[in-house]
């Protein structure tokens, strides 16, 4: 993955009513559609789900 990919976070409500973060990685158009990576865990508030996604993204960039 290089700088031409665009990262984003979406927060969706699960069937249980809690919030789940989804990391969305959008490649250049010639490479195909966005890649959606659900982040493990359900949260009571959307802010907590977003923080979980940002933590996961930071770990990915560090190579953890």
N, C-alpha and C positions, 0 to 999 in steps of 0.2 A: 504494500500500500504506500502511495506517495502523496504529495500535497494536492493532487488533483481529485482525491477522494474527499467527500464532504461528510463529516460526522454530525449526527443530531441525536437527540434523545426524545422519545415519545413516552408519555405516561398513559397507560390504558387501565381501565377498570376491569378486574377479573370477575368471573361468575360469582365469587364469594362477596363481591362488593369492595374488596380491597384494591390497592393500586400496585401495578407492576410496571417497571421501567423496561423499555425496549431501546437498545442502541441501534440506530439506523445509519448504515454506512453507504453513501451514494457514490458509486464510481463514475468515471467519465461515461457518457452515453454509449460509446463503442464497446464498453466492457460488459454492459448488461444492466439489469435492474438493481435497485438497492438491496443490500443485505440486511436483514433484520435479525438481531440477536437479543432474545429475551434475557433479562438479567434475573438470576435466581432470587426468589423471595417475594413475598407480598407485604405491603406496608399499609398502615392505617391512614397515612396522609400522603398526598401526591409529592410533597416536598421531600419526604423520606425516600420515596422511590427514585426521585431524580438524583438525590445525593448518592444512592447506591449505584446508579448508572455512571455517574461522574467518577466515583471511586474505581469502578471496574475499568472505565476508559483510561484513567490515569495508570492503573496497573498494566494495562495492555501496552501503553507507550513506553513504560519502563522495562517491559519484557519480563514481568513477574510471572 
